[in-house]
Amino acid sequence: MIEWQLALAAPGAPMPVDGWIAAPVPGTAAEALKIEATAPTPLHDKDVWYRTRFPGTGRRLLRFEGLATIAEVWLNGAKILDSDNMFLRHDIEVELREDNELLIAFRSLDKALESRKGRARWRTRIVENNALRLVRTTLLGHMTGWQPPVHAVGPWRPIKLLERDLDVDLRATLDGDDGVLDVSLRLDGEAEMVVGDRRAPLVRNGDRLTGTLRLPKVEKWWPHTYGTPTLHAVKLRTAAGEIDLGRTGFRSIAVDRDGDGKGFALVVNGVKIFARGACWSAADLVSLAGDRERLAPWLTLAQEAHMNMIRVGGTMTYESDDFFALCDELGLLVWHDFMFANMDYPIADPAFRASVEQEAAQFLRRTRPHPSLAVLCGGSEVAQQVAMMGLPPALWTGPLYEEILPAAVAALRPDVPYVPHSPVGGDLPFSTHTGISHYYGVGAYRRTLEDARRANVRFTSECLAFANLPDAASAQPSWPAPRDRGADWDFEDVTRHYARLLFGSDAPEAMRAAPGAVMEATIAEWRRAGSSCRGALVWMLKDFVPGAGWGVIDASGAPKPAWHALRRAFRPVQVALTDEGLNGLGIHLINETAGTVRARLSLRCLKDGAVVMRRERDVELPPRSNQTLSSAELIGSFFDIAWAYKFGPPPLDVTIVSLGEWARAVHFPVLASPESHSHFKSG
């Protein structure tokens, strides 16, 4: 194992003589320096040096999978690399001697930005320094109000010394019900591809071996809420032994735009699905870790909450191979932005464009084996940013999103739908009733719960942001609630608004309960049979620091009350209730599975602990079905179950509807009545 050391220096100063400390690689300088996310110290105002010595002779391939961000590399006194894109992998052929010294200088980003010139057509408030648009680096640590300013500096992805590079290209596609596996790699000699009990010989094509294997009636890969995420092990057999090429899956993904052309629904293996989940940030803000051990707890909790999609937004980083492998295994679809957000990038600069093209190609190539990759998106809130500033439609998009990135996707991942922006669609790019929206009507904009229906959402790749308080047993919040930079309110104000609206109180119990109650009601609205919505991704999955952050999982890994609410709302076999006013309650029965569900549907209304209305019936839910009953249909007579007619006091306190052992939903009619809030005030 190679041991690394780190030392700090003033910008442009020579390599330090002393002050060296041990440093993990892959890792960041913040990790090595034991910087706490709750009390970060700046690093972009310094040069950060890494060094190591290692034995070895002869010709080798030195691979740098990610250097953040302005980096110079020397091997045995000779410079071998300059890099200004933290998202690029660099392969350098080197000649080693018996004792080798490798040095990396990560130059001060602040100093580098002073010399980067270029006039932007607009400025964003998401970051303090708009010159960041000129360098390919993450916005994590730069978005004031979103998360602490922990600076990403260092070899954040692995550095490897390889004797050979197989350069494996593995593609899995569906042809009807058959799986088709194509492989190409650099290898001497002969080999055959093996999947289960089926095999196919590879043929020589220059310095590469290529081959195709067809798997009749293959078991498909499904998002876990709709089926089994089946993966198939792929191996090569050679004269020297077996080579493990990992696992892959077979699935098809398409987009259904609805009859009016304004919708956005994912169709997986011919089945239109309801995509739901949360937006991802990183396993750890300090280390930017991408290994299985640190990713697995978070992604497992997403699956346990019946989420079937994770979105990696353009303000984050390209995720690791381990991330995609875990999503493959867990049956989590991945919506992945390219790393562009809000800013006016200098794509007309030939060097910048070339770097971006290489960045996109590398990301798309390395994710080819992964069936979980479901949507590719040009970037986050670029079109929205420009439109909201009142600038003309000609500036809302450009060749990066309309030509360069879609061309790369078409060439390297034609099996994955591409969208130019998130959000996108409609007369304005952020219109909620067309295409993809970032819906914060219920949530940040403090609209009433009825707005979730009025907005006619089609697919929301961000929604329902609140300051989610941790469980009462967790430590008290230590970090301020998140806010948008420049806003005179924060998301604690949003949570307080809905706590008062629903419970007439902003006591801690009400503040903990309110986000989950709003989420359950909104998701029930969007999942019902008559809804136009086909996807909802909550902002966000996890917090970086203790406190009332956007995450539905706190920084320690403990689910918050909002996580439990989403776990109920996202069940594959579900009963949900919506208040339909004078029409009573809508009872929504959902079965996403491939099998028929037979259960006893039970409705009970309670008043002062006593049952005042009870109805039951046997129901059969066909596979992949979604249906709605009215409460009047189930009851068979008039009963003011929603307390809409107001003929005197409420005839009930609560309605409980159960679908056998599968799911249960509750409705409190008095919560919808402002004049009754006093009954629910906490002490």
HELIX and SHEET records of a PDB file:
HELIX    1   1 ALA A   29  ALA A   32  1                                   4    
HELIX    2   2 LEU A  109  SER A  115  1                                   7    
HELIX    3   3 ASN A  130  LEU A  134  5                                   5    
HELIX    4   4 ARG A  292  GLU A  304  1                                  13    
HELIX    5   5 ASP A  321  LEU A  330  1                                  10    
HELIX    6   6 PRO A  350  ARG A  366  1                                  17    
HELIX    7   7 VAL A  382  MET A  388  1                                   7    
HELIX    8   8 PRO A  393  LEU A  395  5                                   3    
HELIX    9   9 PRO A  399  PRO A  399  1                                   1    
HELIX   10  10 LEU A  400  ILE A  404  3                                   5    
HELIX   11  11 LEU A  405  LEU A  412  1                                   8    
HELIX   12  12 ASP A  451  ARG A  454  1                                   4    
HELIX   13  13 PHE A  491  PHE A  503  1                                  13    
HELIX   14  14 PRO A  508  ARG A  527  1                                  20    
HELIX   15  15 PRO A  561  ALA A  569  1                                   9    
HELIX   16  16 GLY A  581  ASN A  583  5                                   3    
HELIX   17  17 SER A  631  ILE A  635  1                                   5    
HELIX   18  18 PRO A  669  ALA A  672  5                                   4    
HELIX   19  19 PRO A  674  PHE A  680  5                                   7    
SHEET    1   A 6 ILE A  21  ALA A  23  0                                        
SHEET    2   A 6 TRP A   4  ALA A   9 -1                                        
SHEET    3   A 6 ASP A  47  PRO A  55 -1                                        
SHEET    4   A 6 ASP A  99  PHE A 106 -1                                        
SHEET    5   A 6 ALA A  71  LEU A  75 -1                                        
SHEET    6   A 6 ALA A  78  SER A  83 -1                                        
SHEET    1   B 3 HIS A  90  LEU A  96  0                                        
SHEET    2   B 3 GLY A  58  PHE A  64 -1                                        
SHEET    3   B 3 ILE A 159  LEU A 162 -1                                        
SHEET    1   C 4 ASP A 169  ASP A 175  0                                        
SHEET    2   C 4 ASP A 178  ARG A 186 -1                                        
SHEET    3   C 4 ARG A 208  LEU A 215 -1                                        
SHEET    4   C 4 VAL A 203  ASN A 205 -1                                        
SHEET    1   D 4 ARG A 198  PRO A 201  0                                        
SHEET    2   D 4 ALA A 191  VAL A 195 -1                                        
SHEET    3   D 4 HIS A 232  THR A 238 -1                                        
SHEET    4   D 4 GLY A 241  THR A 248 -1                                        
SHEET    1   E 3 ILE A 253  ASP A 256  0                                        
SHEET    2   E 3 ALA A 265  VAL A 268 -1                                        
SHEET    3   E 3 VAL A 271  LYS A 272 -1                                        
SHEET    1   F 8 TYR A 418  VAL A 419  0                                        
SHEET    2   F 8 LEU A 373  CYS A 377  1                                        
SHEET    3   F 8 LEU A 333  ASP A 337  1                                        
SHEET    4   F 8 MET A 309  VAL A 312  1                                        
SHEET    5   F 8 ALA A 275  TRP A 280  1                                        
SHEET    6   F 8 GLY A 535  VAL A 538  1                                        
SHEET    7   F 8 PHE A 459  CYS A 463  1                                        
SHEET    8   F 8 ILE A 436  TYR A 439  1                                        
SHEET    1   G 3 VAL A 573  ASP A 579  0                                        
SHEET    2   G 3 LEU A 585  ASN A 591 -1                                        
SHEET    3   G 3 SER A 625  SER A 630 -1                                        
SHEET    1   H 4 ALA A 610  LEU A 621  0                                        
SHEET    2   H 4 VAL A 597  LYS A 607 -1                                        
SHEET    3   H 4 VAL A 654  LEU A 659 -1                                        
SHEET    4   H 4 ALA A 663  HIS A 667 -1                                        
END                                                                             
